[in-house]
Structures are given as structure tokens and as C-alpha cells.
Amino acid sequence: MDALTILQADILKTLAHPRRLEILHQLADGPCEVGRLAAILGVEQPNVSQHLALLRAVGLVEADRDGREVRYRLVDPDVMVACSIMRGVLERRIARLAALPTTVGTTPGVRDTSLDRDEVGRWTSR
């Protein structure tokens, strides 16, 4: 396996958390301090700091110090283009699944294709 594929997998693993995606979406609007991010997202500051550390470790965000304040920013705004493309893929998938028949038990082999969120917020089929 080549090094680029391994790096890509590392970044995708890091992005595989809803809170980190929320943080990236906030940083897409411009640099932000940890405390402000925590307030916007409604979570504790240490939690946001842990997520930012992971995003920083894979090179998605950087920290800029201004006196006592540390502002985080996206290293490359194109990461949001990648996120947007994936959201489009998921929206089209949801639309396709929603268009399928959802009658359960009336036709052999047809199952309910409605979507629900599981206990951690992932989309799942019923």
C-alpha cells in the first residue's frame, strides 16, 4: 500500500466523528478560539481541545497564537469541498432510498428502506 493511501485513511478516520465535522464546518467560516468553538457547539472546552488536537495531528487545522489566545484555522479550505462532495453523495443516497417502496410484508423480498438514526447518530436502514 502506498503512503498516500495510508495518509488518506488516517485523515478519513479522523473525520469519522460528527463533532470533528462540526468543528471543521465552524472553522470554514474563519479562525476561531477554542472557548468560542465550545460555546457555539454547546460542549465543554476540554472536549473541543481534544478534537482539535486530533485534527491538528493529521494536518487539517493549525493553531495561531496571539498573546494568550490560540486561534484555530483550516490548513486547506479544500477539505470542506471534500466534505461537501460527501454530503451530496449521502443526500442522493437518502433520496434514492426514500424513493424505494417501503411496504413491509406485502411483497416477498421487499423490506422497509426507511432511514433512522442509531444511538450515536449514524443513518441506518430499518
C-alpha positions as CSV (number, residue, x, y, z in Angstrom):
1,M,0.0,0.0,0.0
2,D,1.4,3.4,-0.9
3,A,2.0,6.2,1.7
4,L,-0.7,8.5,0.2
5,T,-3.4,5.9,0.7
6,I,-2.3,5.4,4.3
7,L,-2.4,9.2,4.9
8,Q,-5.8,9.4,3.3
9,A,-7.1,6.6,5.5
10,D,-5.7,8.4,8.6
11,I,-7.5,11.6,7.7
12,L,-10.8,9.8,6.9
13,K,-10.6,8.0,10.3
14,T,-10.2,11.4,12.0
15,L,-13.1,12.9,10.0
16,A,-15.3,9.9,11.0
17,H,-16.6,11.7,14.1
18,P,-19.6,14.1,14.0
19,R,-18.1,16.6,16.5
20,R,-14.9,17.0,14.4
21,L,-17.0,17.6,11.3
22,E,-18.9,20.3,13.2
23,I,-15.7,21.9,14.2
24,L,-14.4,21.9,10.6
25,H,-17.7,23.5,9.5
26,Q,-17.3,26.2,12.1
27,L,-13.7,26.8,11.1
28,A,-14.7,27.1,7.5
29,D,-16.2,30.5,8.5
30,G,-12.8,31.6,9.7
31,P,-10.3,31.2,12.5
32,C,-11.8,30.7,16.0
33,E,-10.7,30.3,19.6
34,V,-11.3,27.0,21.5
35,G,-13.6,28.7,24.0
36,R,-15.7,30.3,21.3
37,L,-15.9,27.0,19.4
38,A,-17.1,25.2,22.6
39,A,-19.8,27.8,23.2
40,I,-21.0,27.7,19.6
41,L,-21.2,23.9,19.7
42,G,-22.5,23.7,23.2
43,V,-19.8,21.4,24.5
44,E,-17.1,21.6,27.1
45,Q,-13.9,23.3,26.2
46,P,-11.6,20.3,27.0
47,N,-13.7,18.1,24.6
48,V,-13.2,20.6,21.8
49,S,-9.5,20.8,22.6
50,Q,-9.1,17.0,22.3
51,H,-10.9,17.0,18.9
52,L,-8.8,20.0,17.7
53,A,-5.6,18.1,18.8
54,L,-6.6,15.1,16.6
55,L,-7.5,17.4,13.6
56,R,-4.1,19.1,14.1
57,A,-2.2,15.8,14.3
58,V,-3.4,14.9,10.8
59,G,-2.7,18.4,9.4
60,L,-6.3,19.6,8.9
61,V,-6.1,22.5,11.3
62,E,-3.3,24.8,12.6
63,A,-3.1,26.9,15.7
64,D,-2.0,30.5,15.6
65,R,-1.1,32.1,19.0
66,D,-1.9,35.8,19.6
67,G,-0.8,36.5,23.1
68,R,-2.7,34.2,25.4
69,E,-5.3,33.4,22.8
70,V,-4.9,30.5,20.4
71,R,-7.0,30.6,17.2
72,Y,-7.5,27.5,15.1
73,R,-7.9,27.6,11.4
74,L,-8.3,25.2,8.5
75,V,-4.9,24.5,6.8
76,D,-6.6,23.9,3.4
77,P,-10.1,25.1,2.8
78,D,-10.5,22.3,0.1
79,V,-11.2,19.9,2.9
80,M,-14.6,21.5,3.0
81,V,-15.0,20.8,-0.7
82,A,-14.4,17.1,0.1
83,C,-16.9,17.2,2.9
84,S,-19.4,18.9,0.7
85,I,-19.0,16.3,-2.0
86,M,-19.6,13.5,0.5
87,R,-22.7,15.3,1.8
88,G,-24.0,15.4,-1.7
89,V,-23.4,11.7,-2.2
90,L,-25.2,11.0,1.1
91,E,-28.1,13.3,0.2
92,R,-28.6,11.5,-3.1
93,R,-28.4,8.1,-1.4
94,I,-31.1,9.1,1.1
95,A,-33.2,10.4,-1.8
96,R,-32.8,7.1,-3.7
97,L,-33.7,5.1,-0.6
98,A,-36.7,7.3,0.2
99,A,-38.0,6.7,-3.4
100,L,-37.9,2.9,-2.9
101,P,-41.1,1.1,-1.9
102,T,-41.5,0.8,1.8
103,T,-44.3,-1.7,2.1
104,V,-43.2,-4.4,4.5
105,G,-44.6,-7.9,4.4
106,T,-46.8,-7.4,1.3
107,T,-44.3,-8.4,-1.3
108,P,-41.8,-11.2,-0.7
109,G,-38.3,-9.9,-0.6
110,V,-39.2,-6.3,-0.1
111,R,-38.0,-4.7,3.1
112,D,-38.6,-1.3,4.7
113,T,-35.9,1.0,3.4
114,S,-36.7,4.0,5.7
115,L,-33.8,5.6,7.4
116,D,-33.4,6.1,11.2
117,R,-30.6,7.4,13.3
118,D,-29.0,4.9,15.6
119,E,-27.8,5.7,19.2
120,V,-24.7,7.5,18.0
121,G,-26.4,9.5,15.3
122,R,-25.4,7.4,12.2
123,W,-28.0,6.9,9.5
124,T,-29.2,3.3,9.4
125,S,-31.9,1.4,7.5
126,R,-34.7,0.0,9.4
